[in-house]
Amino acid sequence: MTSEKEFAVLIVGAGPAGAFAAEHLARGGASVALFDGRPAGEPKACGGGVTSKALRAWPHLLEAAGRIIDEVEMYSPTGAHVCLKLNEPFAIYSRSEFDSYLCERACAAGAQLFKT
């Protein structure tokens, strides 16, 4: 016997955009199915940077495991360097950990995650 469930929304891709959309829609009351075809923990070629503008818009992103960057040092091959203090920090995340964090939030909001 198989059990079937109907969903109002199907999202294919559980990266940041898909997981954000799933969380937002589920919090709004929609029944959401979120499909992820990547193996758990699969590395993603991505810088993992989140801008200060995004951190202001979604402060909960600071809860994700990552590193907050508030200064940048640059060195040239000649040894010259400059240190820049940033007015607003940005964050760097491990993409697989960041994706897991966002999927957990989507599921906590009521979305159902399907690994394919």
DSSP file (Angstrom, degrees, kcal/mol; ACC not computed):
  #  RESIDUE AA STRUCTURE BP1 BP2  ACC     N-H-->O    O-->H-N    N-H-->O    O-->H-N    TCO  KAPPA ALPHA  PHI   PSI    X-CA   Y-CA   Z-CA
    1    1 A M              0   0    0      0, 0.0     2,-0.3     0, 0.0     0, 0.0   0.000 360.0 360.0 360.0 130.6    0.0    0.0    0.0
    2    2 A T        -     0   0    0      2,-0.0     2,-0.5     0, 0.0     0, 0.0  -0.807 360.0-139.8-106.3 148.3    1.4    3.4   -0.9
    3    3 A S        -     0   0    0     -2,-0.3     2,-0.4     2,-0.0     0, 0.0  -0.911  17.8-162.5-106.8 130.3    0.6    6.6    0.8
    4    4 A E        -     0   0    0     -2,-0.5     2,-0.4     2,-0.0    -2,-0.0  -0.894   5.8-171.2-114.5 144.0    0.1    9.7   -1.4
    5    5 A K        -     0   0    0     -2,-0.4     2,-0.4     2,-0.0    -2,-0.0  -0.994  15.6-138.5-131.6 139.1    0.2   13.3   -0.3
    6    6 A E        -     0   0    0     -2,-0.4     2,-0.4     2,-0.0    -2,-0.0  -0.785  16.7-161.3 -97.1 142.0   -0.7   16.4   -2.4
    7    7 A F        -     0   0    0     -2,-0.4    25,-0.2     1,-0.1     3,-0.1  -0.931  20.5-148.3-121.0 145.7    1.4   19.5   -2.2
    8    8 A A  S    S+     0   0    0     23,-1.2     2,-0.4    -2,-0.4    24,-0.2   0.807  89.9  31.3 -76.7 -30.9    0.5   23.0   -3.2
    9    9 A V  E     -a   32   0A   0     22,-2.1    24,-2.5     2,-0.0     2,-0.5  -0.993  62.2-166.3-135.0 134.1    4.1   23.8   -4.2
   10   10 A L  E     -a   33   0A   0     -2,-0.4     2,-0.5    22,-0.2    24,-0.2  -0.986   9.7-169.3-117.0 126.3    6.9   21.6   -5.6
   11   11 A I  E     -a   34   0A   0     22,-3.0    24,-3.1    -2,-0.5     2,-0.7  -0.970   7.4-157.4-118.7 123.6   10.4   23.0   -5.5
   12   12 A V  E     +a   35   0A   0     -2,-0.5    24,-0.1    22,-0.2    22,-0.1  -0.892  67.9  40.2-103.0 115.5   13.2   21.3   -7.4
   13   13 A G        -     0   0    0     22,-2.9    23,-0.2    -2,-0.7    22,-0.1   0.370  60.0-151.3 112.6 113.0   16.6   22.2   -6.0
   14   14 A A        +     0   0    0      4,-0.2    89,-0.1    20,-0.1    22,-0.1  -0.061  56.0 119.7-106.3  31.8   17.4   22.6   -2.3
   15   15 A G  S  > S-     0   0    0     87,-0.1     4,-2.9     4,-0.0     5,-0.3  -0.069  89.2 -69.9 -75.3-169.6   20.2   25.1   -2.6
   16   16 A P  H  > S+     0   0    0      0, 0.0     4,-2.5     0, 0.0     5,-0.2   0.893 134.5  46.3 -54.4 -45.6   19.9   28.5   -1.0
   17   17 A A  H  > S+     0   0    0      2,-0.2     4,-2.4     1,-0.2     5,-0.2   0.939 116.4  44.1 -65.5 -45.9   17.1   29.8   -3.4
   18   18 A G  H  > S+     0   0    0      2,-0.2     4,-2.6     1,-0.2    -1,-0.2   0.920 116.1  46.3 -64.6 -44.2   15.0   26.6   -3.2
   19   19 A A  H  X S+     0   0    0     -4,-2.9     4,-2.5     2,-0.2    -2,-0.2   0.897 112.7  50.2 -67.1 -40.4   15.4   26.3    0.6
   20   20 A F  H  X S+     0   0    0     -4,-2.5     4,-2.6    -5,-0.3     5,-0.2   0.940 113.1  46.6 -60.2 -47.2   14.6   30.0    1.2
   21   21 A A  H  X S+     0   0    0     -4,-2.4     4,-2.7    -5,-0.2     5,-0.3   0.916 112.0  50.8 -62.3 -43.3   11.5   29.7   -1.0
   22   22 A A  H  X S+     0   0    0     -4,-2.6     4,-2.5     2,-0.2     5,-0.2   0.920 112.1  46.8 -61.4 -44.5   10.4   26.5    0.7
   23   23 A E  H  X S+     0   0    0     -4,-2.5     4,-2.6     2,-0.2     5,-0.2   0.950 113.8  47.3 -62.1 -48.9   10.7   28.1    4.2
   24   24 A H  H  X S+     0   0    0     -4,-2.6     4,-1.2     1,-0.2    -2,-0.2   0.924 115.5  44.5 -60.2 -47.0    8.9   31.3    3.2
   25   25 A L  H  <>S+     0   0    0     -4,-2.7     5,-2.3     2,-0.2    -1,-0.2   0.896 113.5  50.0 -67.0 -40.6    6.0   29.4    1.5
   26   26 A A  H ><5S+     0   0    0     -4,-2.5     3,-1.7    -5,-0.3    -2,-0.2   0.905 108.2  52.9 -65.6 -40.4    5.7   26.9    4.3
   27   27 A R  H 3<5S+     0   0    0     -4,-2.6    -1,-0.2     1,-0.3    -2,-0.2   0.808 105.6  56.7 -63.2 -27.5    5.6   29.7    6.9
   28   28 A G  T 3<5S-     0   0    0     -4,-1.2    -1,-0.3    -5,-0.2    -2,-0.2   0.465 128.2 -99.2 -82.3  -1.5    2.8   31.2    4.9
   29   29 A G  T < 5S+     0   0    0     -3,-1.7    -3,-0.2     1,-0.3     2,-0.1   0.409  76.5 137.3 103.6  -2.5    0.8   28.0    5.2
   30   30 A A      < -     0   0    0     -5,-2.3     2,-0.7    -8,-0.1    -1,-0.3  -0.482  58.0-120.7 -76.5 147.6    1.5   26.3    1.9
   31   31 A S        -     0   0    0     -2,-0.1   -22,-2.1    80,-0.1   -23,-1.2  -0.818  41.2-167.9 -85.9 121.2    2.2   22.6    1.8
   32   32 A V  E     -a    9   0A   0     -2,-0.7    80,-2.7    78,-0.3     2,-0.5  -0.935  22.2-163.4-123.5 131.2    5.7   22.4    0.2
   33   33 A A  E     -ab  10 112A   0    -24,-2.5   -22,-3.0    -2,-0.4     2,-0.5  -0.967  12.5-164.8-108.8 125.3    7.7   19.6   -1.2
   34   34 A L  E     -ab  11 113A   0     78,-3.1    80,-3.1    -2,-0.5     2,-0.4  -0.954   4.7-158.7-114.7 119.3   11.4   20.4   -1.6
   35   35 A F  E     -ab  12 114A   0    -24,-3.1   -22,-2.9    -2,-0.5     2,-0.5  -0.845   8.9-174.9-104.7 131.6   13.5   18.0   -3.8
   36   36 A D  E     - b   0 115A   0     78,-2.8    80,-2.4    -2,-0.4   -24,-0.0  -0.977   9.6-179.1-127.0 117.9   17.3   17.7   -3.5
   37   37 A G        +     0   0    0     -2,-0.5    -1,-0.1    78,-0.2    78,-0.1   0.472  54.2  98.4 -93.7  -3.1   19.1   15.5   -6.0
   38   38 A R  S    S-     0   0    0      1,-0.1    78,-0.1     4,-0.0     3,-0.1  -0.607  81.6-107.2 -86.5 145.3   22.6   16.1   -4.6
   39   39 A P    >   -     0   0    0      0, 0.0     3,-1.9     0, 0.0    -1,-0.1  -0.417  50.7 -88.4 -63.5 145.5   24.2   13.6   -2.2
   40   40 A A  T 3  S+     0   0    0      1,-0.3    56,-0.1    -2,-0.1    75,-0.0  -0.303 111.8  10.1 -57.1 133.6   24.4   14.8    1.4
   41   41 A G  T 3  S+     0   0    0      1,-0.2    -1,-0.3    55,-0.2    55,-0.1   0.542  84.5 161.4  75.7   7.8   27.5   16.9    2.1
   42   42 A E    <   -     0   0    0     -3,-1.9    -1,-0.2    54,-0.1    -4,-0.0  -0.420  43.8-114.6 -62.7 128.9   28.5   17.0   -1.6
   43   43 A P        -     0   0    0      0, 0.0     2,-0.4     0, 0.0    -1,-0.1  -0.328  27.8-152.9 -64.5 148.0   31.0   19.9   -2.1
   44   44 A K        -     0   0    0      2,-0.1     2,-1.4    -3,-0.1    51,-0.2  -0.988  20.3-122.7-125.1 128.8   29.9   22.7   -4.2
   45   45 A A        +     0   0    0     -2,-0.4     2,-0.3    50,-0.1     3,-0.1  -0.566  68.2 123.5 -70.6  97.5   32.2   24.9   -6.2
   46   46 A C        -     0   0    0     -2,-1.4    49,-0.2     1,-0.1    -2,-0.1  -0.979  68.5-129.6-159.8 140.9   31.1   28.2   -4.6
   47   47 A G        -     0   0    0     -2,-0.3    46,-0.1     2,-0.1    -1,-0.1   0.765  37.7-140.8 -66.8 -25.1   32.8   31.0   -2.7
   48   48 A G        +     0   0    0      1,-0.2    45,-2.2    44,-0.1     2,-0.3   0.668  44.2 154.4  75.5  16.5   30.2   30.8    0.1
   49   49 A G  E     -C   92   0B   0     43,-0.2     2,-0.4    41,-0.0    -1,-0.2  -0.595  27.4-168.5 -85.5 139.7   30.0   34.5    0.5
   50   50 A V  E     -C   91   0B   0     41,-2.8    41,-2.5    -2,-0.3     5,-0.0  -0.995  23.7-128.0-124.3 124.0   26.9   36.2    1.9
   51   51 A T     >  -     0   0    0     -2,-0.4     4,-2.1    39,-0.2     5,-0.2  -0.164  18.4-114.2 -71.0 161.4   26.8   40.0    1.6
   52   52 A S  H  > S+     0   0    0      1,-0.2     4,-2.0     2,-0.2     5,-0.2   0.844 118.1  58.4 -61.9 -33.8   26.2   42.5    4.4
   53   53 A K  H  > S+     0   0    0      2,-0.2     4,-2.0     1,-0.2    -1,-0.2   0.918 107.0  46.4 -62.4 -43.3   23.0   43.5    2.6
   54   54 A A  H  > S+     0   0    0      1,-0.2     4,-2.6     2,-0.2    -2,-0.2   0.888 110.3  53.4 -66.0 -38.9   21.7   39.9    2.8
   55   55 A L  H  < S+     0   0    0     -4,-2.1    -1,-0.2     1,-0.2    -2,-0.2   0.855 109.4  49.0 -65.5 -34.0   22.7   39.6    6.5
   56   56 A R  H  < S+     0   0    0     -4,-2.0    -1,-0.2     1,-0.2    -2,-0.2   0.908 114.3  45.2 -68.4 -41.3   20.7   42.8    7.2
   57   57 A A  H  < S+     0   0    0     -4,-2.0    -2,-0.2     1,-0.3    -1,-0.2   0.861 129.1  24.8 -71.0 -35.6   17.7   41.4    5.3
   58   58 A W    ><  +     0   0    0     -4,-2.6     3,-2.3    -5,-0.1    -1,-0.3  -0.659  66.8 173.2-130.6  75.2   17.9   37.9    6.9
   59   59 A P  G >  S+     0   0    0      0, 0.0     3,-2.0     0, 0.0     4,-0.2   0.728  71.8  75.9 -60.0 -21.6   19.7   38.3   10.3
   60   60 A H  G >  S+     0   0    0      1,-0.3     3,-1.9     2,-0.2     4,-0.4   0.717  77.0  77.2 -62.7 -17.2   19.0   34.6   11.1
   61   61 A L  G X  S+     0   0    0     -3,-2.3     3,-1.0     1,-0.3    -1,-0.3   0.763  80.3  68.9 -63.5 -22.1   21.8   33.7    8.6
   62   62 A L  G <  S+     0   0    0     -3,-2.0    -1,-0.3     1,-0.2    -2,-0.2   0.702  89.2  64.7 -68.4 -17.1   24.2   34.8   11.4
   63   63 A E  G <  S+     0   0    0     -3,-1.9    -1,-0.2    -4,-0.2    -2,-0.2   0.740  83.2  94.6 -74.9 -23.3   23.1   31.6   13.3
   64   64 A A  S <  S-     0   0    0     -3,-1.0     2,-0.3    -4,-0.4    34,-0.1  -0.382  93.9 -98.0 -69.4 146.5   24.5   29.4   10.6
   65   65 A A  S    S+     0   0    0     32,-0.1    29,-0.4    -2,-0.1     2,-0.3  -0.487  77.3 106.3 -64.8 127.2   28.0   28.1   11.2
   66   66 A G        -     0   0    0     -2,-0.3     2,-0.5    27,-0.2    27,-0.2  -0.950  67.6 -83.7-176.0-168.1   30.4   30.3    9.3
   67   67 A R  E     -D   92   0B   0     25,-2.6    25,-2.5    -2,-0.3     2,-0.5  -0.988  28.5-141.8-126.1 128.3   32.9   33.0    9.6
   68   68 A I  E     -D   91   0B   0     -2,-0.5     2,-0.6    23,-0.2    23,-0.2  -0.766  16.1-153.1 -88.4 129.8   32.1   36.7    9.9
   69   69 A I  E     +D   90   0B   0     21,-3.5    21,-1.9    -2,-0.5     3,-0.1  -0.913  28.9 158.2-108.4 119.6   34.6   38.9    7.9
   70   70 A D  E     +     0   0B   0     -2,-0.6    16,-2.7     1,-0.3     2,-0.3   0.399  68.0  31.9-120.6  -0.4   35.1   42.5    9.2
   71   71 A E  E     -D   85   0B   0     14,-0.2     2,-0.4     2,-0.0    -1,-0.3  -0.987  62.9-154.9-151.5 153.9   38.5   43.2    7.7
   72   72 A V  E     -D   84   0B   0     12,-2.5    12,-3.4    -2,-0.3     2,-0.4  -0.995   3.8-162.2-131.5 132.4   40.3   42.2    4.6
   73   73 A E  E     -D   83   0B   0     -2,-0.4     2,-0.4    10,-0.2    10,-0.2  -0.958   7.8-168.2-114.6 134.3   44.1   42.1    4.1
   74   74 A M  E     -D   82   0B   0      8,-2.6     8,-2.0    -2,-0.4     2,-0.4  -0.972   0.4-165.7-123.9 137.5   45.6   42.0    0.6
   75   75 A Y  E     -D   81   0B   0     -2,-0.4     6,-0.2     6,-0.2     5,-0.1  -0.952   7.9-148.0-122.9 140.1   49.2   41.3   -0.3
   76   76 A S    >   -     0   0    0      4,-3.0     3,-1.9    -2,-0.4    -2,-0.0  -0.615  33.9-106.2 -97.6 164.4   51.1   41.8   -3.5
   77   77 A P  T 3  S+     0   0    0      0, 0.0    -1,-0.1     0, 0.0    -2,-0.0   0.748 120.5  60.4 -60.5 -22.3   53.9   39.6   -4.8
   78   78 A T  T 3  S-     0   0    0      2,-0.1     3,-0.1     1,-0.0    -3,-0.0   0.560 121.3-106.5 -82.6  -7.0   56.3   42.5   -3.9
   79   79 A G  S <  S+     0   0    0     -3,-1.9     2,-0.1     1,-0.4    -1,-0.0   0.265  76.0 135.3 100.3 -11.8   55.3   42.3   -0.3
   80   80 A A        +     0   0    0     -5,-0.1    -4,-3.0     1,-0.0    -1,-0.4  -0.413  31.3 177.8 -66.6 146.5   53.2   45.5   -0.2
   81   81 A H  E     - D   0  75B   0     -6,-0.2     2,-0.4    -3,-0.1    -6,-0.2  -0.980  22.4-156.3-149.2 162.8   49.9   45.1    1.5
   82   82 A V  E     - D   0  74B   0     -8,-2.0    -8,-2.6    -2,-0.3     2,-0.5  -0.994   8.2-151.5-138.9 143.2   46.8   46.9    2.6
   83   83 A C  E     - D   0  73B   0     -2,-0.4     2,-0.5   -10,-0.2   -10,-0.2  -0.976  12.4-163.4-117.8 123.8   44.4   46.2    5.4
   84   84 A L  E     - D   0  72B   0    -12,-3.4   -12,-2.5    -2,-0.5     2,-0.5  -0.929   9.0-150.9-111.4 122.1   40.8   47.3    5.0
   85   85 A K  E     - D   0  71B   0     -2,-0.5     2,-0.3   -14,-0.2   -14,-0.2  -0.802  24.3-134.7 -86.0 127.4   38.4   47.6    7.9
   86   86 A L  E     -     0   0B   0    -16,-2.7     4,-0.0    -2,-0.5    -1,-0.0  -0.645   8.5-147.5 -88.3 138.0   34.9   47.0    6.6
   87   87 A N  E    S+     0   0B   0     -2,-0.3    -1,-0.1     1,-0.2   -16,-0.0   0.865  94.3  25.3 -67.0 -36.0   32.0   49.3    7.6
   88   88 A E  E    S-     0   0B   0     -3,-0.0    -1,-0.2   -19,-0.0   -36,-0.2  -0.996  87.7-130.5-131.3 128.4   29.6   46.3    7.4
   89   89 A P  E     -     0   0B   0      0, 0.0     2,-0.3     0, 0.0   -19,-0.2  -0.272  15.9-158.1 -73.1 161.2   30.8   42.7    7.7
   90   90 A F  E     - D   0  69B   0    -21,-1.9   -21,-3.5   -39,-0.1     2,-0.3  -0.801  15.0-123.6-126.1 175.6   30.0   39.9    5.4
   91   91 A A  E     -CD  50  68B   0    -41,-2.5   -41,-2.8    -2,-0.3     2,-0.4  -0.912   8.8-155.1-127.0 150.4   30.0   36.1    6.0
   92   92 A I  E     -CD  49  67B   0    -25,-2.5   -25,-2.6    -2,-0.3     2,-0.3  -0.989  21.1-176.1-122.0 130.8   31.7   33.1    4.5
   93   93 A Y        -     0   0    0    -45,-2.2     2,-0.6    -2,-0.4   -27,-0.2  -0.906  36.3-109.9-126.4 152.1   30.1   29.7    4.8
   94   94 A S     >  -     0   0    0    -29,-0.4     4,-2.8    -2,-0.3     5,-0.2  -0.734  37.0-138.7 -69.6 123.7   30.9   26.1    3.9
   95   95 A R  H  > S+     0   0    0     -2,-0.6     4,-2.8   -49,-0.2     5,-0.2   0.885  98.5  49.8 -61.3 -40.6   28.3   25.6    1.2
   96   96 A S  H  > S+     0   0    0      2,-0.2     4,-2.0     1,-0.2    -1,-0.2   0.908 114.6  44.9 -66.7 -39.3   27.3   22.1    2.3
   97   97 A E  H  > S+     0   0    0      2,-0.2     4,-2.4     1,-0.2    -2,-0.2   0.892 113.9  50.1 -68.3 -39.1   26.8   23.2    5.9
   98   98 A F  H  X S+     0   0    0     -4,-2.8     4,-2.4     2,-0.2    -2,-0.2   0.927 110.6  48.9 -64.7 -45.5   25.0   26.4    4.8
   99   99 A D  H  X S+     0   0    0     -4,-2.8     4,-2.5    -5,-0.2    -1,-0.2   0.909 111.2  50.4 -60.4 -42.3   22.6   24.3    2.5
  100  100 A S  H  X S+     0   0    0     -4,-2.0     4,-2.4    -5,-0.2    -2,-0.2   0.918 109.6  51.0 -62.2 -43.4   21.9   21.9    5.4
  101  101 A Y  H  X S+     0   0    0     -4,-2.4     4,-1.9     1,-0.2    -2,-0.2   0.926 111.9  46.6 -58.8 -46.5   21.1   24.8    7.7
  102  102 A L  H  X S+     0   0    0     -4,-2.4     4,-2.1     1,-0.2    -1,-0.2   0.886 111.8  50.5 -67.1 -38.4   18.7   26.3    5.2
  103  103 A C  H  X S+     0   0    0     -4,-2.5     4,-2.6     2,-0.2    -1,-0.2   0.892 108.1  53.6 -65.6 -38.8   17.0   23.0    4.6
  104  104 A E  H  X S+     0   0    0     -4,-2.4     4,-2.4     1,-0.2    -2,-0.2   0.907 109.2  48.7 -61.1 -41.2   16.6   22.4    8.3
  105  105 A R  H  X S+     0   0    0     -4,-1.9     4,-1.6     2,-0.2    -2,-0.2   0.907 110.4  51.0 -64.9 -41.1   14.9   25.8    8.6
  106  106 A A  H  <>S+     0   0    0     -4,-2.1     5,-2.4     1,-0.2     4,-0.5   0.923 112.5  46.0 -62.4 -43.5   12.6   24.9    5.7
  107  107 A C  H ><5S+     0   0    0     -4,-2.6     3,-1.2     1,-0.2    -2,-0.2   0.891 109.2  54.5 -67.0 -39.1   11.6   21.6    7.3
  108  108 A A  H 3<5S+     0   0    0     -4,-2.4    -1,-0.2     1,-0.3    -2,-0.2   0.813 105.7  54.5 -63.1 -28.8   11.1   23.2   10.7
  109  109 A A  T 3<5S-     0   0    0     -4,-1.6    -1,-0.3    -5,-0.2    -2,-0.2   0.609 133.0 -91.3 -79.6 -12.2    8.7   25.6    8.9
  110  110 A G  T < 5S+     0   0    0     -3,-1.2   -78,-0.3    -4,-0.5    -3,-0.2   0.374  80.5 135.3 120.1  -4.6    6.7   22.7    7.6
  111  111 A A      < -     0   0    0     -5,-2.4     2,-0.5    -6,-0.2    -1,-0.3  -0.408  49.6-132.2 -71.4 154.1    8.3   21.9    4.2
  112  112 A Q  E     -b   33   0A   0    -80,-2.7   -78,-3.1    -2,-0.1     2,-0.4  -0.950  16.1-147.0-111.6 124.1    8.9   18.2    3.4
  113  113 A L  E     -b   34   0A   0     -2,-0.5     2,-0.5   -80,-0.2   -78,-0.2  -0.762  10.6-167.3 -94.8 130.8   12.4   17.4    2.0
  114  114 A F  E     -b   35   0A   0    -80,-3.1   -78,-2.8    -2,-0.4     2,-0.5  -0.978   8.3-153.6-118.1 121.1   12.8   14.6   -0.5
  115  115 A K  E      b   36   0A   0     -2,-0.5   -78,-0.2   -80,-0.2   -80,-0.1  -0.835 360.0 360.0 -92.1 125.7   16.3   13.3   -1.3
  116  116 A T              0   0    0    -80,-2.4   -79,-0.2    -2,-0.5    -1,-0.1   0.415 360.0 360.0-108.5 360.0   16.4   11.8   -4.8
